[in-house]
Amino acid sequence: MSSDGKLWGGRFADGPAPELTALSRSEPRYFDLLPYDVAGSQAHVEGLRRLGLLTDDEAGRIVAELDAIVADHRAGTLAPTPADEDVHGFVERVLAQRLGAVAGKVRAGRSRNDQAANNLRLYLRDQVRVVHDQLLDVAEALVGQARRHLHTLAPGFTHLQPAQPVVFGHLLAAHAQSLSRDAGRIRDWDARTAFSPLGAAALAGSPIVPHPEHAARQLGYSGVCPNSIDAVSARDHVAEFLFVASMTGVHLSRLADEICMWVSDQFRWARLHDSYSTGSSIMPQKKNPDIAELTRGKAGRLMGNLTGLLGALKGLPLAYNRDLAEDKRAAMDSVDTLLLTLPAMAGLIRTLEFDADRMRRDASARFTLATEVADWLALRGVPFSEAHEITGRLVRLCEERGCDLPDLDPAALRSVDSRLVPEVLAILDIGSAVARRTAPGATAPERVAEQLDALAEETSDARGWAARYAGPRT
């Protein structure tokens, strides 16, 4: 370490220009990685002790002092100075001040390159478990509401137009399914990310660290990165996390957009709880779905983080380049965004009050039972293309008369096609239409109940995944 606390400098006759120092210094937020940097350092110290490069006493003193650095930083009694270029230099500077020359032994066999890669891996593996369980909270809130609306009928939409009647719980379960997949993507991501870059050093590996698998086990990894160059230069695991975060943001945004519609005066399907809505500074009557709107906006931010990192990675030669410092900004901002958004959405969903009677009235609006007529004809041998045409003419007749399909009399049916006998009127009921759809995954209440049971079981099983993590946590 140079006299001013930097981890480099012996080769340079002049100090860096202030502009270089300003650009090169880590953003203040990055110093929050200190607990992970310390965890990696402690695993490295154990490796040096095992090799005899540190005595038991030296290793014990260093590990204890590293714990003290974390505690002091959390207590606010220790903070980086403007001269600390990054968290690695900050930790080494304080360690040297407190322990003297023995602290310099810790640098043997490692580089900021593998340290930086390790810090972010540990941070993400820790934080995604919090994100994962908060995702499950939102899914559980949707399942809870869906169970209350297992027999509530509502119109399903295509192209934002009433299409066919469905169980409202079916629609809520559809949103829960997408979020459950996002939680699964996190678990899949972790399995690919659970490999330690420590021991790769700058890029070629280090003869001083012949057994990096020991540190990997201590830090909760499944193994060691199989290629030292890839270990320090790859950031596809960060990009993949950012994709999962973006996909989660998109799913939350789609749900948020529907909530905005449901609580609108045009729909009036749902009412916002006072504690999860806001008012207007000028219009006293307003009750606004701010959580849904803010969540919808955050989706763009999450997508921007992914795009920004992919742009930074594109065209980078192997191995390490300072462009890779962009990984922390994108990853940490996305974690912060999700941890801010998910609890708010879970609370919003849990406290929504739905108007089942209004949804039922809307379920039969705008000819949502037309497909029942076409299916009825097809089941009686009429080619579906012809049945579709007949039903379309029937709808046009209703529009001309200003009535709905169940309002037609036998004469009106015959005027469209002789095969439209009065028996067809018996199927024009939204409850019956829903009940007939009994295929797996369909909207009949018993099928929706099965979907909700499966979602609840999957969520319950997934809850234990985060708790089983053996790596360092903050």
N, C-alpha and C positions, 0 to 999 in steps of 0.2 A: 504494500500500500504506500502511495506517495505521501509526502508530508502534508498535503492539503486534504487527505482523506480519499483520494481517487484510487481506483484499483489498477490504474495504468499511469504512465508518465515518465519512467526512467529513460525511455528512448527519445523524449522530446526536450529540446533546449528551452523552448518558450511555452508558457501556459496557453490554454485555449482562449480564443477571443470571447468576449462576453456574449456575442451573438450566438456562437457555437454552444456555449454553456447553457444559454436560455433555451435553445432548440433541443439540446441533447438531454436536458434534465427530465426525469420522469414527471408526469403529471402528479399532483398531490394525491389523487385518488389511488394511484398505483402503490403507494406506501401501505395501503391496507392489506397488501399481500404479505406483510411481515410475518404473521403466524405460519404461513406456508413456507416462506423462505427459511424460517427458523426450524421448522419440522424437517425440511430437507437437509439443513446444516447438521442437525442432531443425528440424522441417519448417516450422514457422511462422516461425522466424528466417530461414530461407532465402528465404521469400516476402517478408519485410520487406527483406531485402538486395536482392532482385531489384527491388523498388520504389524503392530508394534511401533507405528510412527507417532503414536501418542501413548503415554503411560495411562494406567487406570486413573491415577490422580488427576492428570491433565485433562483427560476426557471428561471425568466427572465434573471438574470445575467449569469447563467450557459448556457442557450441557446445562448445568445449573444456571450459569450466567445468561445463556440464551433464553431460558425460561424467565429469568428476571427481566430481560429486555422486553419480552412480550408483555409481561405484567405491567411494567412501567409505561409502555406505549399505550396500553389499554386504559391505564389510570390517568393518562394525560400528563404525566410527569416527564416523559421522554418524547421528543419529536425530532424529525429530520431537520437539518440546517440547509440553507441555500447551497452549501458546498457539497451536500450529499447528492450525487448524480442519480442514484437509484436505490432501491431497497437493499440490494446486496451490499453496496458500499456503506450504506447507513448502518447495517448490522455489523459489518466488519470493523467500522470505525469505532462504534461504541464498545464492541468486544475488546478491541486493542486498548482503548482507554481504560477499561476496567481490569483487564488481565495481563496487559503487557505483551511481550514478544511471543508468548505461547499461542496467542490468538492467530498469529501469522501462519501457524502450521495448518490451520483449517483449509487454507487455499489449495493445498497440495491435491492434485488429481481432479480438479474441477474447474469449470469456467462459468462465466456469467451466461454463456449460451445454454448449457444444460440446466443451470439454475433457473433461468427465465422460463424455459420450456416446462420445467417441473413445477414451478410456482403456479403457473396458470392451469396446468392439468389438475393439481391438487385443489385449487380454488374452484374450478368448474365441477369436479367430481363431488366436492362438498356441497356447493350451492345448488346444483341441479336436484339434489335430494329434497331440498326445501321447496324448490319449484315443483318437483314431481308431486309432493304431498299436497301442495296448494292447488295444483291441477285437479287432483282427486277430490278436493273439497268442492270445487265448482261442479264436477261431474256428479258428486253425491247430492248437491243442492238441486240439480236438474232431475235426478232420479227421484228425490223426495217429492218435488212438485209433480212429476209425472205420475207417481202412485196416487196422488190425490185427484188426478184427472184421467184415471184409467177408463172412465165411462163418459167423459166430457167430449162431445162431438164438436168439431170445428172444420172449416174448409181447409183443405190442403191447397197449396198454390203452385202453379208453374207460370213463369213469365210474370210473376206478381199478380196473376189473375186467379180467381177461384177455379179450382180444377175438379177435385173430388173430395167427398167428406172423409175425414180421418178422425181417429181418437187423438185428442190434443196431447195426451201423454206420449203418443207415438212421435209427434213432432219434437217434444222435449227430449225424448230418448235419442233422437237422431243427433241432436247437438251433443248429448252426453257421449255418444259413440265416438264422435270425432275427437273430443278431448281425451277420451280413454286411449285412443290410438296415439295421441301426442305423448301421453304418459309412457306408453309402450316404446315410443321412439326414444325417449330419454333413457330407458333401461337398455335398449339396443345400443344406443350411442355409448353408454358407459362401458359396455363389454368391449367395444373397440378401442376405448380410450384408456383402459386400465393397464397401461404399460409404461414403465418408468424410463425417462430419458437420462436419468442420472448415471454417470459413468461414461457418457458420450463425450464429456468435456467440451472442447471447442467444436470438434467435428469428428476426430479420428479415434476417440477413445483414449483412455489413459492407462499406462502401465502401473500407475500407483493404485488404481481401482480395478483389480482383476476379477472381483466378484460383486458386480453391481446388483446381483439378485438379492443380496442380503438387505440392502437399503430399500429395494423394491418391496420386499415383504414387510419391512418395518413401516412403510408408508401406505400399506393397504393395496398395493398394485397386484395384478395377477402375474406379472412377469416383467421382463426388460424389453425395451424397444429392440427389434432384431437387427437394426442397422443404425450405426451411430450418426451417420450423416443425416439420415431421415429423422432421427430423434430430435436434432436441434433445428432442423429447417422445416419440417412438416407442420402445417397449421390446418390441415383438412379437418382435424377433430374440432377445432374452434369453429371453422366454417360450418361443419355439420351441426354443431350445437346451435349456431346462429340460424341455420335453416329450421331446426326444430322450434326454436323460439319464434321465428317468423311464421311458421305454419300454425303454431299455437295462437299467435296474434291474429292471423287470418280467421281462424275458427272462432275466436272470441269476438272478432269484429262482426262476423256474420250473425252470431247470436245477438250481439249488441244492437245491430241494425234492426233485427226483428223485434227486440224489446222496445226500441224507439217507436216502431209502428204499433205494437200492441198497446202501448200506453197513450198513443195519440188520440185526439178527440175524434178522428175519423174512424178508428177501430174501436176504441174503448173496451178492449178485451182485458186490460189489466190496470191496476192502480199501484202507483209507487208508494212505498212507505216513506213517511216524512224524514226518517233518519238516513235514507238513501236517495234523496232528491234535493234539489235546490230551487230557489225562486228567482224572480227577475228583479233587477234594480229599479225598473220603471213600471212594470205591469204587475200589480199586486196579486192577480188571480193565478199567475203561472206556477206550475210545478214541473220542473224540467228533469229529464233523465240524464243528468250530467255524467254519471258513472258510465253509462252505456256509450255516450258520445266521446268521452275522454278515452275509453278503451278502444273505440273504433279508430281514433286518431293515433293511439300508441302503436297500432299495427303497422302503420307506415314507418314509424321510427325503427321498429324491429326489422322490417324489411330493408331499410336503409343501412342498418349496421351490417347485415349480410352482404349487401351489394358493395359497401365500402371495403370490407375485408377482402372480398374476392378480387376487387380492383387492385388492392395492394399486393395480393399474392400473384396476380397474373404476370408472367414473364420473369419472376425472380429466379436468378440462378442459385444453385446449391452452393454453399450450405446456408450459413446464417447471414442475414443482412438486416440493417437497422429498420428497414421497412416493416419488419415483423413486429415492431413495437406497437403497431396499430391493433394487434390482436387484443391487447388488454382493454383498450378503450371500447371496442365493439362488444367484447364479451361481458365486461363488467356493467356497461350501460344496459345491455339486454337483460342481464340478471336483475338489475335494479328495477327495470321497467316491469318485468313479469311479477316480481315480488310486491310491487306497488299495485298492479292491476288485478291480479288473481283474487286476493282477499276481498277487494271491493266488489268484484263481480259475484263472488260466492254470496256475500251478504245481500246484494241487490236481488239475486234470484230467490234466495230463501224467503225474502220478505214481500215478494210480489203477491198481490191478491188478484185472482182471475175471476172474470164474470162468465160463468159457465152458461147461463141462459142466453146471453148475447152471442156467445160463440156458436151455440146450437142454432140460433136463428140465422146466423150468417152461413152455417154449414150447407144449407140448401139453396142459397142465393146464386143467381147467375148460372142456373142449369147445371149444378154440380152432379146431378143424377143422370145426365145424358149418357154417360158411358154405360150405365146400368141397362138402358134400352138397347144399345148396340150389342152388349154382351148377351142380353136376353134373346135377341134375334139370332145371334151367332150360335147359341146353344140349341136353337131350333133349326139349324141347318142352313141358315142364310149366310152366304159368304161375307166375311167381316167387312170387306171393302164396300159391299152393297149395304150392309147393316149400318155402316158409318154414314153413308150417303143418306139413307132413310132418316136416321136420327138427326142429321144436320137439317133436313127439311122440316122435321118436327120442331126443332128449336126455332127455326125461322118463323114457323106458324105461330109459336108462342110469342115471339117478339112482336109480330104484327098484331096479335090480339091483346098484348100487354098482360099476359098471364104466365104461370109456370107450368112445367110438365104435369104435375099431379092434378092441375086444374082442368085438363082437357077431358072432353067427354068422348064416348065411343065413336060418335059421328066424325068428330075432328080427327081422331086416330085413323079412321078408314079413309078420310079424304087425303091423307098422306100416303098410306099404303095399306092394302087389304090384309096384310099379315100382322098389322098392329091391332090385335084383338084386345078387348077390354081387360083380359088377364094381365096385360103388361102393367096396368096401373098399380097392381098389388106390390110390385117391386120398387115403386117410387117412394121409398122411405129411407131416410138417411141412416137410421139405426140398423135396418136390415142390410143396407149397402155395406156398412162397415163390418157387420157380423159375418157376411159372406166371404170376406177376405181372410181366410184362415191358413194360408201358406206360411211357412216359417219366415219371420221377419215382416209379415204384413200387419195390417192395422186392426184386425179383430182384437177385442180387448184381451182375450186369453193369450194371443200371440204377443201383444205388447207386454203383458205381465211376465211372460217368459223372458223377453228382452231385458226388462228391468231387473229380474232376478239374476240373469247372467251378468249384467253390468255391476250389480251390487256385489256378486261373488268375485268378479274380476278385480273390483276396486279393493275389496277386503284383502284378497291375496296380495295385491300390489303394495298394500300399506307396509308390509314387513320389509320390503326391499330396502328402503332408505335406512331403516333401523339397523340393518345387518352390515352397514358400511364400517370397515375397520380402519379407514384412513384418518388423517388429522381433520378435525372440525373446528370451526370458530363459534 
